[in-house]
Amino acid sequence: MEAKRYMSKDNIGAMFGVSGATVGKWLTRYADTDHPTPEPAAWIGDTPGWIDATAWKAWKLALPGRGAGGGPLPLGQAREEYREALAASQAEHPNDATAWHHEVRALKQIAAAHNVDEAALKELAGQIMEANPQMTNEEADIRAVATAIRSSRGKKLTS
């Protein structure tokens, strides 16, 4: 039987181009906030280990950024882009009546357009839905898209 492989703080840091020490600071800084880091899957002594890189990518995507919360979410733009991507999927796949397939294709298209990780965007939409059970799938997707737009704006500003 093969042993499970866990990611260390250094592995997480390498994924984002920062040091393991920075990841350690994130663990402390965001512990008691509305945006805590993903929980470790295992502990070996005092050393945490994670399995789910996508959860970390979704966490980083949703990180508000510098200043007062990174600015407001661009919900209007997100709603427009999401609905355009849905329409494009429906036009390209007219025989597919499954709404879920079109939603997944829309998120994939938007992730590519904003240069964000597709799995992280889907994970973030799922987290938003889980945290807000009264919200529709579409509204959760739109909030995730708005977060991706805001995140990609910050990258353009710092590049």
C-alpha positions in Angstrom: 0.0 0.0 0.0 1.3 3.4 -1.0 1.5 6.0 1.8 -0.5 9.2 1.3 1.6 12.2 0.2 0.9 15.5 2.1 1.9 19.0 1.1 4.0 21.0 3.6 4.0 24.7 4.1 7.0 24.8 1.7 5.0 22.9 -0.9 2.1 25.2 -0.6 4.4 28.2 -0.8 6.1 26.9 -3.9 2.7 26.6 -5.5 2.2 30.4 -5.1 5.8 31.5 -5.4 6.3 32.4 -1.8 8.2 30.8 1.1 6.9 28.2 3.6 7.4 30.9 6.2 4.9 33.1 4.4 2.4 30.2 4.4 3.0 30.0 8.2 2.2 33.7 8.5 -1.0 33.1 6.5 -2.0 30.3 8.9 -1.7 32.7 11.8 -2.9 35.9 10.2 -6.2 34.5 8.8 -7.0 32.0 11.6 -9.7 34.1 13.3 -11.0 35.9 10.2 -13.8 35.3 7.7 -11.2 33.9 5.4 -9.3 31.1 7.3 -6.8 29.0 5.5 -7.7 25.4 4.6 -7.5 23.0 7.5 -4.6 20.5 7.5 -5.6 16.9 6.6 -3.0 15.6 9.0 -0.5 16.6 11.8 2.8 14.9 12.4 3.8 16.3 15.7 3.5 20.1 15.3 3.8 19.9 11.5 0.6 20.3 9.4 0.1 18.5 6.1 -2.5 19.1 3.4 -3.7 16.9 0.6 -6.0 19.3 -1.4 -4.1 21.8 -3.5 -7.4 23.0 -5.1 -8.7 24.1 -1.7 -5.6 26.2 -1.3 -5.9 27.7 -4.8 -9.6 28.5 -4.1 -8.5 30.2 -0.8 -5.9 32.2 -2.5 -8.3 33.2 -5.3 -10.8 34.5 -2.8 -8.1 36.5 -0.8 -9.4 40.1 -1.1 -6.0 41.7 -1.7 -4.5 44.9 -0.5 -6.4 47.8 0.9 -9.9 47.7 2.4 -11.0 44.2 1.3 -9.6 44.5 -2.2 -12.4 46.7 -3.4 -16.0 45.7 -4.1 -16.8 42.6 -6.0 -17.6 43.5 -9.7 -21.0 41.6 -9.6 -22.5 43.4 -12.6 -19.5 42.5 -14.8 -19.4 39.0 -13.4 -23.2 38.5 -14.1 -22.7 39.7 -17.7 -19.7 37.5 -18.4 -21.3 34.5 -16.8 -24.5 34.8 -18.8 -22.6 35.4 -22.0 -20.5 32.3 -21.3 -23.7 30.3 -20.6 -25.2 31.5 -23.8 -22.1 30.5 -25.7 -22.2 27.0 -24.2 -25.9 26.6 -25.1 -25.2 27.8 -28.7 -22.2 25.5 -29.1 -24.0 22.5 -27.5 -27.7 23.0 -28.3 -28.6 19.3 -27.7 -27.3 19.3 -24.2 -30.2 20.2 -22.0 -28.3 19.7 -18.7 -27.9 23.1 -17.1 -25.0 21.9 -15.0 -22.9 21.1 -18.1 -23.4 24.6 -19.4 -22.5 26.1 -16.0 -19.3 24.0 -15.9 -18.4 25.1 -19.4 -19.1 28.8 -18.5 -16.8 28.6 -15.5 -14.1 27.0 -17.6 -14.3 29.7 -20.2 -14.2 32.5 -17.6 -11.3 30.9 -15.7 -9.3 30.8 -19.0 -10.3 34.4 -19.8 -9.1 35.7 -16.4 -6.1 33.3 -16.1 -7.3 31.7 -12.9 -7.2 28.0 -12.0 -10.4 26.3 -13.3 -10.6 23.8 -10.5 -10.1 26.6 -7.9 -12.9 28.6 -9.5 -15.3 25.7 -9.3 -14.2 24.9 -5.7 -14.8 28.5 -4.7 -18.3 28.5 -6.3 -19.0 25.3 -4.3 -17.7 26.9 -1.0 -19.9 30.0 -1.6 -22.9 27.8 -2.2 -22.1 25.7 0.9 -21.8 28.8 3.1 -25.0 30.3 1.6 -27.5 27.5 1.2 -30.3 30.0 0.3 -28.3 31.1 -2.8 -28.9 29.7 -6.2 -26.2 27.9 -8.1 -26.1 30.8 -10.6 -25.6 33.4 -7.9 -22.8 31.4 -6.3 -21.1 31.0 -9.6 -21.5 34.7 -10.3 -19.9 35.6 -6.9 -17.0 33.2 -7.7 -16.6 34.8 -11.1 -16.6 38.3 -9.5 -13.9 37.1 -7.1 -11.9 35.8 -10.1 -12.3 39.2 -11.9 -11.2 41.1 -8.9 -8.2 38.8 -8.4 -7.1 39.1 -12.0 -7.3 42.9 -11.8 -4.9 42.8 -8.9 -2.5 40.7 -10.9 -2.6 43.1 -13.8 -1.9 46.0 -11.5 1.1 44.4 -9.9 2.6 42.9 -13.1 
